[in-house]
Amino acid sequence: MNERASLYLSLVLNLLGKMRNLFTLDNCDIKKLKASKLRKDYDAVTRSLLPRALAEFYNNYGFEAREEPDHLVTMLAFMAQLARDESQESLKAQLRFLNSHLIPTVKYGVEACPSLKALLEILEADAEEVKKRLHV
């Protein structure tokens, strides 16, 4: 497993409370960390469609969500799987997912849970790393 895939697995474990070395969720309800609840840049109807859109994105890359597709833990687990593949096609999908779904969800999540700021910084730094690998 490569370093980026390991990073995303660590982020999942961190959110689930199994590991606390990357950031803490001070008084945050993990159950509420869903794109369909957090994304204020979409109207209510569009937010309600996010779980289905994310599930389709996952299916396109052979990932089956065991939990709610729009939950932050599921989104990070998907990135862990994608990050295992360092091909150009996979890197493009990773960057698209980071920029279209994961980073915006966490940005809005910071409003509800300020301790997610550290996670946001990690994701933004990773997006920059992916851009470098893609020579973008």
LINRA-V699112 format. One record per residue. N is the residue number from 0. SS is DSSP state (A for helix, B for strand, O for the rest). NEAR is the number of other ideal C-beta (glycine too) atoms within 12 Angstrom. Layout:
# LINRA-V699112
n/ss/near
N/SS/NEAR
N/SS/NEAR
This chain:
# LINRA-V699112
n/ss/near
0/O/15
1/O/20
2/A/15
3/A/31
4/A/25
5/A/18
6/A/28
7/A/36
8/A/27
9/A/27
10/A/39
11/A/32
12/A/21
13/A/27
14/A/38
15/O/23
16/O/16
17/O/15
18/O/18
19/O/17
20/O/13
21/O/27
22/O/28
23/O/20
24/O/30
25/O/14
26/O/12
27/O/24
28/O/18
29/A/28
30/A/17
31/A/23
32/O/36
33/B/31
34/A/40
35/A/32
36/A/26
37/A/32
38/O/34
39/O/19
40/O/17
41/O/22
42/O/12
43/A/12
44/A/9
45/A/17
46/A/24
47/A/17
48/A/19
49/A/33
50/A/26
51/A/19
52/A/24
53/A/36
54/A/27
55/A/18
56/A/31
57/A/30
58/A/15
59/A/18
60/O/27
61/O/15
62/O/29
63/O/17
64/O/25
65/O/14
66/O/26
67/O/25
68/O/30
69/O/37
70/B/35
71/A/48
72/A/34
73/A/38
74/A/47
75/A/43
76/A/32
77/A/40
78/A/46
79/A/32
80/A/29
81/A/36
82/A/39
83/O/25
84/O/23
85/O/21
86/O/15
87/A/15
88/A/15
89/A/28
90/A/29
91/A/23
92/A/30
93/A/40
94/A/31
95/A/24
96/A/37
97/A/37
98/A/23
99/A/23
100/A/42
101/A/46
102/A/36
103/A/29
104/A/43
105/A/39
106/A/28
107/A/28
108/A/38
109/A/27
110/A/22
111/A/26
112/O/31
113/A/19
114/A/26
115/A/36
116/A/22
117/A/25
118/A/38
119/A/28
120/A/20
121/A/28
122/A/39
123/A/23
124/A/18
125/A/34
126/A/31
127/A/18
128/A/23
129/A/32
130/A/19
131/A/13
132/A/22
133/A/21
134/O/10
135/O/15
